[in-house]
Amino acid sequence: MIARVAVWEPMPTDDRDWVLDAAATVPGVHGAYHLIDPATGNGLSVAFFEDEAAAQAAREAIEKRAEEIGWNNAPHPAPASQTIYNVIRHG
């Protein structure tokens, strides 16, 4: 299992449920969470995948949905950084 952690400075507060919904349709996606620090507005996006193939399929599903809803027709903030981690323990 792998985890993708994106750091947001600040975390966007616009409606992005469509991102989670698109990723959830992909086999091998084990969940995703958007976290925000109420004091700073910064946040984390943490998603768990069976493997890199599932992560890639989720990215493709999100990109497809973004095109369908016209998301790419306007600029949107991007994460400050993204890192892939190997998950060594989970409960």
Secondary structure, 3 states (H helix, E strand, C coil): CEEEEEEECCCCCCCCHHHHHHHHCCCCEEEEEEEECCCCCCEEEEEEECCHHHHHHHHHHHHHHHHHHCHHHCCCCCCCEEEEEECCCCC
